[in-house]
Amino acid sequence: MRRLHDTDRSGWWLLISLVPLVGFILLIIWLARPGDAGPNRFGQDPVATGP
């Protein structure tokens, strides 16, 4: 769910994996993309703020 938040998507998008084949492929593509730079509606960019 955290990876989806990094790309400014809700955790509810995990349910798309229930759609046979297409949902799983779409979810893999979203999880492989780099996160959005800067803050989004789920908070600050964790990479930019550091530990």
VOPAGU-2260 file (C-alpha; in pm, 1 decimal, decimal comma):
REM VOPAGU-2260
SITE   aa  ch    i         X         Y         Z
SITE  MET   A    0       0,0       0,0       0,0
SITE  ARG   A    1     287,4     235,6      70,6
SITE  ARG   A    2     413,4     209,1    -289,0
SITE  LEU   A    3      69,9     308,8    -413,9
SITE  HIS   A    4      73,7     609,4    -181,9
SITE  ASP   A    5     417,2     704,8    -321,3
SITE  THR   A    6     256,9     726,0    -666,4
SITE  ASP   A    7     -44,1     923,9    -530,0
SITE  ARG   A    8    -289,7     632,8    -547,8
SITE  SER   A    9    -517,4     505,6    -274,8
SITE  GLY   A   10    -461,1     167,6    -112,0
SITE  TRP   A   11    -798,5      59,5    -246,1
SITE  TRP   A   12    -627,7      10,1    -584,5
SITE  LEU   A   13    -492,9    -318,7    -443,1
SITE  LEU   A   14    -836,8    -463,2    -515,4
SITE  ILE   A   15    -768,8    -429,4    -888,2
SITE  SER   A   16    -551,1    -739,3    -854,6
SITE  LEU   A   17    -876,5    -936,9    -824,8
SITE  VAL   A   18    -941,6    -872,7   -1196,1
SITE  PRO   A   19    -783,9   -1169,7   -1374,1
SITE  LEU   A   20    -450,2   -1100,6   -1547,3
SITE  VAL   A   21    -511,7    -736,5   -1647,9
SITE  GLY   A   22    -545,2    -611,8   -1289,7
SITE  PHE   A   23    -232,0    -793,6   -1178,8
SITE  ILE   A   24     -26,2    -657,8   -1469,6
SITE  LEU   A   25    -147,7    -302,7   -1409,3
SITE  LEU   A   26     -62,5    -328,2   -1039,5
SITE  ILE   A   27     289,6    -455,5   -1117,2
SITE  ILE   A   28     347,0    -161,9   -1354,5
SITE  TRP   A   29     233,3      88,6   -1091,2
SITE  LEU   A   30     450,9     -68,8    -822,1
SITE  ALA   A   31     758,8     -65,8   -1047,7
SITE  ARG   A   32     733,3     305,5   -1132,1
SITE  PRO   A   33     931,4     556,5    -925,0
SITE  GLY   A   34     733,2     755,9    -672,1
SITE  ASP   A   35     618,9    1112,4    -728,8
SITE  ALA   A   36     873,4    1379,8    -641,6
SITE  GLY   A   37     766,1    1608,5    -360,8
SITE  PRO   A   38     465,9    1587,3    -130,5
SITE  ASN   A   39     129,6    1444,9    -236,7
SITE  ARG   A   40    -206,0    1402,0     -64,2
SITE  PHE   A   41     -64,5    1118,8     150,0
SITE  GLY   A   42     221,7    1323,3     296,1
SITE  GLN   A   43     578,5    1428,4     234,7
SITE  ASP   A   44     820,2    1251,6       1,4
SITE  PRO   A   45    1000,8     998,8     228,0
SITE  VAL   A   46    1309,2     992,5       4,5
SITE  ALA   A   47    1351,0    1370,7       6,4
SITE  THR   A   48    1312,9    1404,0     385,8
SITE  GLY   A   49    1561,8    1130,5     472,3
SITE  PRO   A   50    1563,0     908,8     784,9
